[in-house]
Amino acid sequence: MNYNNFKKCIDACLDCAVGCNQCGYECLHSSEVTQRIRCIQLDHECAIICFAAANMLSSGNKWIGALYQECAEICEACAEECEKHSHEEHCKICADRCRKCAGECRSMLDMASLKKPTSKI
């Protein structure tokens, strides 16, 4: 595996994870914390999967295909929730990073599916 082929996705995953952690922290300390429970939960879950995806990608793990899909889906869910609070700068930044990460993971998923051999009947 050539690390450079995966660098964009790794960087997007790490940026997203950091953005999610920052957003979750800010939401947790917000005066509207009770209205931000879903946002905090998704921030936490998204950060976990993004760190895992970056770790697996950087280690050359060949079993990451399903993780691309899961990462993209949770990033999109987190972005949708953060966009509800886009008047807050940290939520806006988090949503942008989540959208970027989801796009990179989908690109990697597309690239991985192109490499799979098709069965002939």
C-alpha positions as a Python dict, from the first residue, in 0.01 Angstrom:
ca = {
    (1, 'M'): (0, 0, 0),
    (2, 'N'): (119, 345, -87),
    (3, 'Y'): (46, 581, 201),
    (4, 'N'): (25, 878, -33),
    (5, 'N'): (-281, 723, -202),
    (6, 'F'): (-465, 746, 130),
    (7, 'K'): (-323, 1069, 272),
    (8, 'K'): (-622, 1288, 177),
    (9, 'C'): (-863, 1054, 352),
    (10, 'I'): (-638, 1014, 657),
    (11, 'D'): (-603, 1391, 688),
    (12, 'A'): (-980, 1442, 648),
    (13, 'C'): (-1050, 1176, 913),
    (14, 'L'): (-807, 1333, 1159),
    (15, 'D'): (-938, 1687, 1095),
    (16, 'C'): (-1292, 1561, 1143),
    (17, 'A'): (-1210, 1377, 1466),
    (18, 'V'): (-1043, 1684, 1614),
    (19, 'G'): (-1331, 1906, 1500),
    (20, 'C'): (-1582, 1668, 1654),
    (21, 'N'): (-1394, 1657, 1983),
    (22, 'Q'): (-1380, 2038, 1993),
    (23, 'C'): (-1748, 2070, 1900),
    (24, 'G'): (-1853, 1816, 2163),
    (25, 'Y'): (-1653, 1999, 2428),
    (26, 'E'): (-1804, 2336, 2335),
    (27, 'C'): (-2157, 2192, 2325),
    (28, 'L'): (-2105, 2022, 2660),
    (29, 'H'): (-2017, 2357, 2814),
    (30, 'S'): (-2294, 2547, 2640),
    (31, 'S'): (-2581, 2709, 2826),
    (32, 'E'): (-2803, 2502, 2592),
    (33, 'V'): (-2642, 2169, 2682),
    (34, 'T'): (-2975, 1989, 2717),
    (35, 'Q'): (-3065, 2083, 2359),
    (36, 'R'): (-2724, 1961, 2238),
    (37, 'I'): (-2731, 1603, 2371),
    (38, 'R'): (-2769, 1450, 2022),
    (39, 'C'): (-2492, 1674, 1888),
    (40, 'I'): (-2256, 1578, 2171),
    (41, 'Q'): (-2333, 1208, 2123),
    (42, 'L'): (-2272, 1221, 1747),
    (43, 'D'): (-1956, 1429, 1794),
    (44, 'H'): (-1821, 1162, 2029),
    (45, 'E'): (-1914, 869, 1805),
    (46, 'C'): (-1787, 1042, 1492),
    (47, 'A'): (-1452, 1124, 1652),
    (48, 'I'): (-1407, 760, 1756),
    (49, 'I'): (-1475, 619, 1410),
    (50, 'C'): (-1268, 886, 1235),
    (51, 'F'): (-966, 817, 1458),
    (52, 'A'): (-1013, 443, 1394),
    (53, 'A'): (-1037, 492, 1018),
    (54, 'A'): (-725, 710, 1010),
    (55, 'N'): (-539, 455, 1221),
    (56, 'M'): (-641, 163, 1003),
    (57, 'L'): (-566, 350, 681),
    (58, 'S'): (-222, 459, 799),
    (59, 'S'): (-133, 104, 904),
    (60, 'G'): (-220, -41, 565),
    (61, 'N'): (-509, -249, 691),
    (62, 'K'): (-679, -418, 398),
    (63, 'W'): (-1006, -480, 588),
    (64, 'I'): (-1113, -118, 601),
    (65, 'G'): (-1376, -123, 323),
    (66, 'A'): (-1675, -152, 555),
    (67, 'L'): (-1529, 114, 781),
    (68, 'Y'): (-1534, 368, 494),
    (69, 'Q'): (-1909, 320, 466),
    (70, 'E'): (-1971, 347, 840),
    (71, 'C'): (-1743, 648, 873),
    (72, 'A'): (-1916, 830, 587),
    (73, 'E'): (-2260, 760, 733),
    (74, 'I'): (-2181, 878, 1085),
    (75, 'C'): (-2000, 1184, 948),
    (76, 'E'): (-2308, 1275, 747),
    (77, 'A'): (-2535, 1227, 1049),
    (78, 'C'): (-2304, 1442, 1262),
    (79, 'A'): (-2291, 1712, 994),
    (80, 'E'): (-2671, 1720, 972),
    (81, 'E'): (-2702, 1762, 1347),
    (82, 'C'): (-2430, 2028, 1368),
    (83, 'E'): (-2592, 2221, 1084),
    (84, 'K'): (-2896, 2267, 1309),
    (85, 'H'): (-2666, 2473, 1534),
    (86, 'S'): (-2462, 2644, 1260),
    (87, 'H'): (-2504, 2979, 1436),
    (88, 'E'): (-2230, 2842, 1662),
    (89, 'E'): (-1891, 2860, 1491),
    (90, 'H'): (-1770, 2528, 1635),
    (91, 'C'): (-2078, 2348, 1499),
    (92, 'K'): (-2030, 2508, 1157),
    (93, 'I'): (-1665, 2402, 1146),
    (94, 'C'): (-1753, 2051, 1263),
    (95, 'A'): (-2024, 2014, 998),
    (96, 'D'): (-1783, 2126, 725),
    (97, 'R'): (-1515, 1881, 840),
    (98, 'C'): (-1769, 1599, 866),
    (99, 'R'): (-1891, 1663, 510),
    (100, 'K'): (-1535, 1664, 381),
    (101, 'C'): (-1451, 1342, 564),
    (102, 'A'): (-1767, 1171, 439),
    (103, 'G'): (-1673, 1266, 84),
    (104, 'E'): (-1319, 1134, 120),
    (105, 'C'): (-1443, 807, 272),
    (106, 'R'): (-1694, 764, -10),
    (107, 'S'): (-1414, 825, -262),
    (108, 'M'): (-1203, 559, -93),
    (109, 'L'): (-1501, 323, -94),
    (110, 'D'): (-1552, 385, -465),
    (111, 'M'): (-1183, 325, -530),
    (112, 'A'): (-1189, 3, -325),
    (113, 'S'): (-1496, -126, -509),
    (114, 'L'): (-1329, -59, -844),
    (115, 'K'): (-1042, -288, -742),
    (116, 'K'): (-1268, -579, -650),
    (117, 'P'): (-1295, -842, -921),
    (118, 'T'): (-1639, -893, -1065),
    (119, 'S'): (-1778, -1242, -1081),
    (120, 'K'): (-1859, -1390, -1419),
    (121, 'I'): (-2157, -1619, -1450),
}
